[in-house]
């Protein structure tokens, strides 16, 4: 009996010792979860600033990163400057280009249009990689309803291969007011069809609301599935289907469940880049430095 008790005691201690590292690792992972803050340049676009000025304002406000638009990079290059000089400006400012917004027609059902879209986004991926930007938004621009989710998944898988080749990974994006691809469920299906460990979604508070997805679907996502999340809010004065990009407001200034979404992102795990994306004309009439600083404060109240 003594030997039996000793054996059981030894087994219990061994089991505890074996599980302890797992518990510690889980706790450590939760502790190390990071939220970085980014400014999408659309938020201060109406002030008619140069890309260099927007980089300076973003850094001065205290953001970790900036989310660029390909059209701004094109204008920067057209002015005679280079990708190398853009990278230096970012490095000197101490901020990272965390993502970029482009409009390549890769998901189009028309094969010629899709082919051109793939060529465009590959070029853009190479440009972004040259400035240290590791991500590009991949919306369904060019697609027509109804979207074949199986076919879209195959194309997204091809896009991910391009991402690995270039060093700039596509973040699958859906737009709430874009009938062909407006729902979180559609994006989830396409990402699943791609069957690729590097598949990532790019959700947005406004688009989740505007397209009728709601916010509980986010709870189906693991931490690694979302790296960039667009932060904003929406007013309660207009019906959902009447709201447009211009109606977006600062996080917390509308009626969106920002605290709930913040908790969902925390529970999800994984590092996140929270990027403020607004298109509000009232903000364009304000000083860009004030808009940038206020936006950062508004996001940090939830994180």
ChimeraX attribute file (.defattr): number of C-alpha atoms within 10 A of each C-alpha:
attribute: neighborCount
match mode: 1-to-1
recipient: residues
	/A:1	6
	/A:2	7
	/A:3	8
	/A:4	9
	/A:5	10
	/A:6	11
	/A:7	12
	/A:8	12
	/A:9	12
	/A:10	12
	/A:11	12
	/A:12	12
	/A:13	11
	/A:14	12
	/A:15	11
	/A:16	11
	/A:17	11
	/A:18	11
	/A:19	11
	/A:20	12
	/A:21	11
	/A:22	11
	/A:23	11
	/A:24	11
	/A:25	12
	/A:26	12
	/A:27	11
	/A:28	11
	/A:29	14
	/A:30	16
	/A:31	10
	/A:32	12
	/A:33	14
	/A:34	15
	/A:35	18
	/A:36	16
	/A:37	25
	/A:38	32
	/A:39	34
	/A:40	29
	/A:41	26
	/A:42	18
	/A:43	21
	/A:44	27
	/A:45	20
	/A:46	17
	/A:47	16
	/A:48	11
	/A:49	14
	/A:50	13
	/A:51	19
	/A:52	14
	/A:53	12
	/A:54	23
	/A:55	25
	/A:56	18
	/A:57	22
	/A:58	28
	/A:59	22
	/A:60	15
	/A:61	19
	/A:62	17
	/A:63	21
	/A:64	20
	/A:65	25
	/A:66	25
	/A:67	25
	/A:68	24
	/A:69	19
	/A:70	17
	/A:71	13
	/A:72	16
	/A:73	20
	/A:74	11
	/A:75	13
	/A:76	18
	/A:77	14
	/A:78	10
	/A:79	9
	/A:80	7
	/A:81	12
	/A:82	14
	/A:83	17
	/A:84	12
	/A:85	13
	/A:86	20
	/A:87	19
	/A:88	13
	/A:89	17
	/A:90	21
	/A:91	14
	/A:92	11
	/A:93	17
	/A:94	17
	/A:95	20
	/A:96	21
	/A:97	24
	/A:98	25
	/A:99	28
	/A:100	27
	/A:101	22
	/A:102	19
	/A:103	18
	/A:104	24
	/A:105	24
	/A:106	29
	/A:107	28
	/A:108	21
	/A:109	18
	/A:110	13
	/A:111	11
	/A:112	12
	/A:113	17
	/A:114	19
	/A:115	15
	/A:116	15
	/A:117	20
	/A:118	20
	/A:119	15
	/A:120	16
	/A:121	23
	/A:122	19
	/A:123	12
	/A:124	22
	/A:125	26
	/A:126	19
	/A:127	18
	/A:128	26
	/A:129	20
	/A:130	17
	/A:131	20
	/A:132	20
	/A:133	23
	/A:134	22
	/A:135	23
	/A:136	29
	/A:137	23
	/A:138	26
	/A:139	24
	/A:140	24
	/A:141	20
	/A:142	17
	/A:143	22
	/A:144	16
	/A:145	10
	/A:146	10
	/A:147	17
	/A:148	15
	/A:149	19
	/A:150	15
	/A:151	15
	/A:152	24
	/A:153	22
	/A:154	17
	/A:155	20
	/A:156	26
	/A:157	22
	/A:158	14
	/A:159	24
	/A:160	23
	/A:161	16
	/A:162	19
	/A:163	23
	/A:164	14
	/A:165	13
	/A:166	19
	/A:167	18
	/A:168	25
	/A:169	25
	/A:170	29
	/A:171	29
	/A:172	23
	/A:173	24
	/A:174	28
	/A:175	21
	/A:176	24
	/A:177	22
	/A:178	17
	/A:179	15
	/A:180	19
	/A:181	24
	/A:182	22
	/A:183	24
	/A:184	26
	/A:185	14
	/A:186	18
	/A:187	24
	/A:188	21
	/A:189	14
	/A:190	24
	/A:191	26
	/A:192	17
	/A:193	19
	/A:194	22
	/A:195	13
	/A:196	14
	/A:197	11
	/A:198	17
	/A:199	23
	/A:200	24
	/A:201	24
	/A:202	21
	/A:203	23
	/A:204	24
	/A:205	23
	/A:206	28
	/A:207	26
	/A:208	22
	/A:209	20
	/A:210	24
	/A:211	20
	/A:212	16
	/A:213	17
	/A:214	16
	/A:215	17
	/A:216	11
	/A:217	12
	/A:218	19
	/A:219	13
	/A:220	11
	/A:221	16
	/A:222	13
	/A:223	18
	/A:224	16
	/A:225	20
	/A:226	23
	/A:227	20
	/A:228	26
	/A:229	20
	/A:230	20
	/A:231	27
	/A:232	27
	/A:233	26
	/A:234	27
	/A:235	17
	/A:236	11
	/A:237	11
	/A:238	11
	/A:239	9
	/A:240	17
	/A:241	12
	/A:242	10
	/A:243	18
	/A:244	17
	/A:245	15
	/A:246	12
	/A:247	19
	/A:248	22
	/A:249	23
	/A:250	24
	/A:251	26
	/A:252	18
	/A:253	14
	/A:254	17
	/A:255	13
	/A:256	19
	/A:257	15
	/A:258	21
	/A:259	14
	/A:260	13
	/A:261	17
	/A:262	15
	/A:263	12
	/A:264	18
	/A:265	22
	/A:266	18
	/A:267	13
	/A:268	21
	/A:269	20
	/A:270	19
	/A:271	20
	/A:272	20
	/A:273	21
	/A:274	25
	/A:275	28
	/A:276	27
	/A:277	27
	/A:278	28
	/A:279	21
	/A:280	20
	/A:281	16
	/A:282	11
	/A:283	20
	/A:284	18
	/A:285	12
	/A:286	13
	/A:287	11
	/A:288	23
	/A:289	16
	/A:290	12
	/A:291	18
	/A:292	27
	/A:293	17
	/A:294	14
	/A:295	26
	/A:296	22
	/A:297	14
	/A:298	18
	/A:299	21
	/A:300	14
	/A:301	12
	/A:302	14
	/A:303	15
